Amino acid sequence: MAERAALEELVKLQGERVRGLKQQKASAELIEEEVAKLLKLKAQLGPDESKQKFVLKTPKGTRDYSPRQMAVREKVFDVIIRCFKRHGAEVIDTPVFELKETLTGKYGEDSKLIYDLKDQGGELLSLRYDLTVPFARYLAMNKLNNIKRYHIAKVYRRDNPAMTRGRYREFYQCDFDIAGNFDPMIPDAECLKIMCEILSSLQIGNFLVKVNDRRILDGMFAICGVPDSKFRTICSSVDKLDKVSWEEVKNEMVGEKGLAPEVADRIGDYVQQHGGVSLVEQLLQDPKLSQNKQALEGLRGLKLLFEYLTLFGIDDKISFDLSLARGLDYYTGVIYEAVLLQSPAQAGEEPLGVGSVAAGGRYDGLVGMFDPKGRKVPCVGLSIGVERIFSIVEQRLEALEKVRTTETQVLVASAQKKLLEERLKLVSELWDAGIKAELLYRKNPKLLNQLQYCEEAGIPLVAIIGEQELKDGVIKLRSVTSREEVDIRREDLVEEIKRRTGQPLCIC
């Protein structure tokens, strides 16, 4: 610090000398010489880090959430969790970071998006990219053969964020998975049913669930002439068809990934097809595809799946789409993705997809990657893209005048001065009885201010204490919306509040 202070003093003196020479109209050579000395001193001094401007912001791809936004999130989470529990799921949690080797080699080309952490005492760690790989590690570590679980937590991806479209570097995933050996397609059908239930309950618009099967894709690649070594990378290219045109995907396959143009054309003939169970039956008769063992297994599986989806009453929401690839390496069977649809501009046009809001599939080999003996535990699951859903719901609620950010049922108020002690006693009684109650943190608040606070916060009831009410042993209960007031015996107040707010009268 002393050295810096000395340098700063020299810079100051040299600056004064340069200014003096300029005022005296000294020779240009002398001024230039002294300016050079000044610049040299400033270079030695360097920037003052303590004076550098600190930009107060959240890191790229992250955001804060206001009480209003959190109220929306809680409502969305509540819909999702109630559905998961309705289907019999248990809840688990796992660490936010994993050993780097746990995550390595599970995500294909997306592995570059994993956040690696600095060495922390001999362990190489990474932030979790999704909740599926940690779940598989959990199953293998605890030697579990079957479980139906849900997990809601944050994941991290070093992606280029598009925050207006609900894409972030830190975001929530809501996962539901069924692990265990069961008869084909029954758990898979339930996962699709859950996906449809949640998206319908959230009322975010019309949606379509695209389904395919990794075995059909691999069989298709094989008969089209894709080398085995290129299956996964070509799969990643096909997965982009929902965002870019077939020509762009073909150019990537041929130009960047070295696939023969005629092979790409053969792939194009298949991946541009989509339909229902009739397309499955059509492909079962395809002279080439039906001769491939993997593809045949996948097509027969999808035919059975459509039977179950019809019984669940959701077959009209499902489309068999051969372009759906899901770029993650660990999928082994059925894969699916839900997209929101926007209304067509002209009558007769097909609805357009405006973004994925849920996805999932079957991954029978992932647990075996972690098990020392390679023990496989078949798994199928889904993930709800809640950030995208939050963006949609938030935009919709912008039109509403008020979104309640608290659950307060009653405000304890006073009509006269010097009643703080009575307000504190009453609010404590209400809290002890399980009532959500508040009071203003003023000794003698005006009644009008207390009523205005209720209107602003959306609190439905006011319990008013006055000198006369204390003498009569009653509390004046006021409805904020109707402004109707009624005297309630103090001992009956709790039950009256519960009755009016729909809260159960007892916990059984």
Salt bridges, closest charged atoms under 4 A:
GLU8 OE2 - ARG4 NE 3.38
GLU34 OE1 - ARG17 NE 3.13
GLU34 OE2 - LYS37 NZ 3.34
ASP48 OD2 - LYS51 NZ 3.95
ASP78 OD2 - ARG82 NE 3.04
ASP93 OD1 - HIS151 NE2 2.90
GLU98 OE2 - ARG137 NH2 2.75
GLU109 OE2 - LYS257 NZ 3.14
ASP116 OD2 - LYS100 NZ 3.39
ASP159 OD2 - ARG167 NH2 2.59
GLU170 OE1 - LYS154 NZ 3.64
ASP177 OD1 - ARG149 NH1 2.49
ASP188 OD2 - ARG362 NE 2.95
GLU190 OE2 - HIS87 ND1 2.75
GLU197 OE1 - ARG86 NH2 2.89
GLU197 OE1 - HIS87 NE2 3.00
ASP213 OD2 - ARG215 NH2 2.88
ASP218 OD1 - ARG232 NH2 2.99
ASP242 OD1 - LYS243 NZ 3.48
GLU252 OE1 - LYS240 NZ 2.91
GLU252 OE2 - LYS257 NZ 3.24
ASP265 OD1 - LYS250 NZ 2.75
GLU337 OE2 - ARG326 NH1 3.70
ASP364 OD1 - ARG362 NH1 2.81
ASP371 OD2 - ARG375 NE 3.13
GLU387 OE1 - ARG73 NH2 2.69
GLU394 OE1 - ARG63 NH2 3.53
GLU407 OE1 - LYS436 NZ 2.54
GLU422 OE2 - LYS425 NZ 3.40
GLU429 OE2 - ARG490 NH2 3.04
GLU455 OE2 - ARG483 NH2 3.87
GLU469 OE2 - LYS476 NZ 3.62
GLU485 OE2 - ARG478 NH1 2.85
ASP487 OD1 - LYS476 NZ 3.13
GLU491 OE2 - ARG489 NH2 2.29
ASP492 OD2 - ARG489 NE 3.41
GLU496 OE2 - ARG499 NH2 2.66
GLU496 OE2 - ARG500 NE 2.87
